[in-house]
Amino acid sequence: MSDTSRTYTVFSDVDETLITVKSMFDFLHYRLVRLHGAAGEEEYERIMAVLRRRAADGVPREEINRAYYRHYAGEDVAAVTALADDWFTERAASTRGFWIDSTREALHRHRAAGASVVLVSGSFPPLLEPLAREIGADAILCTRPLADSGTYTGEVAVPVIGEGKREAVRAHLSSRPDTDPQDCWAYGDHVSDLPMLELVGHPVAVGDDPELRERLALRAETTAAAR
């Protein structure tokens, strides 16, 4: 852990870093089935087939993120938020292995050492706020769907994916000049988290993404050689 006499921040990705599921897609399935039963299951499979095909065609993750939120166009924000609370309550209570324990425990240790914990995700507030409350996170940096008069428009301002994570974390650090990025930690599971991980002195790879682990190992070697 960092020197507890210095202020530091811990940034954590969420999907497959803090929890085992991809929250956006797990909630989409939950919501559609809850509202429409078998027809909702069919709609979920149709949506996912399109998104998987676009991903296989090389469409950037940022655009996949935007495409996901278009499925909320016209939906009531309060209704989605209430359903998201139900989703979290059910998943956290009944799904074995919902949390990735190693990350959750690490975040609790950081908080006990006086760190500020920040969730960073391409997911959106209704899904992340219950998680943040559970682990005691101080802030959420995430994709925020646009809304008009309490209704989602289907568009987002900036997807917090890849470079979007870098910019969100950099802005957060800039607003806290008393925090040295080299004292900070970040947790991620995918190479798309690297732009965020590169900003801190203590990046941690969760899971077994070989490219992410290789890139972080090379970064560590380069840093050590420069000392």
Secondary structure as the mmCIF struct_conf table of DSSP 4:
data_model
#
loop_
_struct_conf.conf_type_id
_struct_conf.id
_struct_conf.beg_label_comp_id
_struct_conf.beg_label_asym_id
_struct_conf.beg_label_seq_id
_struct_conf.end_label_comp_id
_struct_conf.end_label_asym_id
_struct_conf.end_label_seq_id
TURN_TY1_P TURN_TY1_P1 THR A 4 SER A 5
BEND BEND1 ARG A 6 ARG A 6
STRN STRN1 THR A 9 SER A 12
STRN STRN2 ASP A 15 ASP A 15
TURN_TY1_P TURN_TY1_P2 GLU A 16 LEU A 18
STRN STRN3 ILE A 19 ILE A 19
BEND BEND2 THR A 20 VAL A 21
HELX_RH_AL_P HELX_RH_AL_P1 SER A 23 HIS A 36
TURN_TY1_P TURN_TY1_P3 GLY A 37 GLY A 37
HELX_RH_AL_P HELX_RH_AL_P2 ALA A 38 ALA A 56
TURN_TY1_P TURN_TY1_P4 ASP A 57 GLY A 58
HELX_RH_AL_P HELX_RH_AL_P3 ARG A 61 TYR A 69
HELX_RH_3T_P HELX_RH_3T_P1 ARG A 70 TYR A 72
TURN_TY1_P TURN_TY1_P5 ALA A 73 GLY A 74
STRN STRN4 ASP A 76 ASP A 76
HELX_RH_AL_P HELX_RH_AL_P4 VAL A 77 SER A 94
BEND BEND3 THR A 95 THR A 95
TURN_TY1_P TURN_TY1_P6 ARG A 96 GLY A 97
STRN STRN5 TRP A 99 TRP A 99
HELX_RH_AL_P HELX_RH_AL_P5 ASP A 101 ALA A 112
TURN_TY1_P TURN_TY1_P7 ALA A 113 GLY A 114
STRN STRN6 SER A 116 SER A 121
BEND BEND4 GLY A 122 SER A 123
HELX_RH_AL_P HELX_RH_AL_P6 PRO A 125 ILE A 135
TURN_TY1_P TURN_TY1_P8 GLY A 136 GLY A 136
BEND BEND5 ASP A 138 ASP A 138
STRN STRN7 ALA A 139 CYS A 142
STRN STRN8 PRO A 145 ASP A 148
TURN_TY1_P TURN_TY1_P9 SER A 149 GLY A 150
STRN STRN9 THR A 151 VAL A 156
BEND BEND6 ALA A 157 ALA A 157
BEND BEND7 ILE A 161 ILE A 161
TURN_TY1_P TURN_TY1_P10 GLY A 162 GLY A 162
HELX_RH_AL_P HELX_RH_AL_P7 GLU A 163 SER A 174
TURN_TY1_P TURN_TY1_P11 SER A 175 SER A 175
TURN_TY1_P TURN_TY1_P12 PRO A 177 ASP A 178
BEND BEND8 THR A 179 THR A 179
HELX_RH_3T_P HELX_RH_3T_P2 PRO A 181 ASP A 183
STRN STRN10 TRP A 185 GLY A 188
BEND BEND9 ASP A 189 HIS A 190
HELX_RH_3T_P HELX_RH_3T_P3 VAL A 191 ASP A 193
HELX_RH_AL_P HELX_RH_AL_P8 LEU A 194 LEU A 197
TURN_TY1_P TURN_TY1_P13 GLU A 198 LEU A 199
BEND BEND10 VAL A 200 GLY A 201
STRN STRN11 HIS A 202 ALA A 205
BEND BEND11 GLY A 207 GLY A 207
HELX_RH_AL_P HELX_RH_AL_P9 PRO A 210 ALA A 226
#
